């Protein structure tokens, strides 16, 4: 399972957009992203902890490998 150290909220949002998610709304520093019925909340911080990134991937129902591929594209 890949690890995702040092990712920012902007990088996570960009990768999720490549996977078909769109920004639904933002409340403070948290961005709600949706793809169909699936949604996830991304903290728009300078650095997001690894456990939080894994939680976002679980919410979005995305595999770590799929997310890693979107990050590297």
N, C-alpha and C positions, 0 to 999 in steps of 0.2 A: 504494500500500500504506500503510495507516494506521500511524502510530507510536504507541507506548504509553509515553510518559514518565511517571515518577512513580507507577506503580501499586504498591500493596502486595499482599502475598500474600493477604490477606483479600479484597481486591477481585477478584483473579483467581479465587479459589475460588468466590466468590459468582456470578461470571459463568459459570463452568463448570457450577455447579449449575443455573443457568437453562437451560443447554444439555443437561441430562440426565445430567451426571456426578454421582457420589456419592463421598463420602470413604470409601475402603476401609480405610486405616490411616494412622497418623502415626508417624514415627520421628524424634525430635528436632524440628527446625524444618522438616522436609520432609513434605509431605502427599501420599500416593498417592491419585489420583482415578481412578475407572473408569466406563466406559459400555460395557456389553457386554464385548467382548474388548479394546477400546481402553483404554489407561491413560496417565497422565502424572504426573510428579512436580512438585509446585509448592513452591518454597521459601516458607515462611511468614515473610517478612522485612518490615520496614517499607517498604523500597523495593526493587523487583526491576528489574534492568537490562533494557533494551530487547532485547538479544540473548537473554537468558534467557527473556523472555516469548515471543519468536519460537520458541525451542526448545520451549517447552511447547506452543505451538500446533501445531508439527510433530508432536510426540509424540501429541497428541490428535487429529490429523488434522482440524483446524478451520481454516477460512479466516480471515484477519485481519478481513474485513468482517463475517463471522458473529459473531466475538468482539466486535467494536466495537458491534454491535447489542445484544448481550447486556449489555455494559457500560452502555449508555445507557438500557436499560429499567428 
